[in-house]
Amino acid sequence: MPVGESDDAAPASTPVADHDGVRFTIFYEVHGPKVFVIGADVLMRCFGAPSAQADALLNAFRRHEAQIVAAAGRHRTSAGGLTALCEADFEPGAPPAAFSS
């Protein structure tokens, strides 16, 4: 990205949950939409979801959405890629995420 050009992010789209986890999209001004997924296991271990039922996962996501979106924002993904967030993304002092596709 050229110096001085920002890639501001718009709020995440409406998240979609199933027993595998929650998928959501962040809309970046320059690079466009990026799709992320946070698995049921991460939501249960890191954010206290009581089960892998879609409602429980979605509630945990919504309670911690700011932290999850911030972790997603550390990933720089290529267009069309799906980026999976993992437990390491939420450890204290987690380093910026590497480029992924």
Beta strands, then each sheet from edge to edge (+ up, - down):
strand 1: 9-10
strand 2: 16-18
strand 3: 21-28
strand 4: 32-39
strand 5: 76-77
strand 6: 82-85
strand 7: 99-100
sheet 1: 1+ 3- 2+
sheet 2: 1+ 3- 4+ 6+
sheet 3: 5+ 7+
end
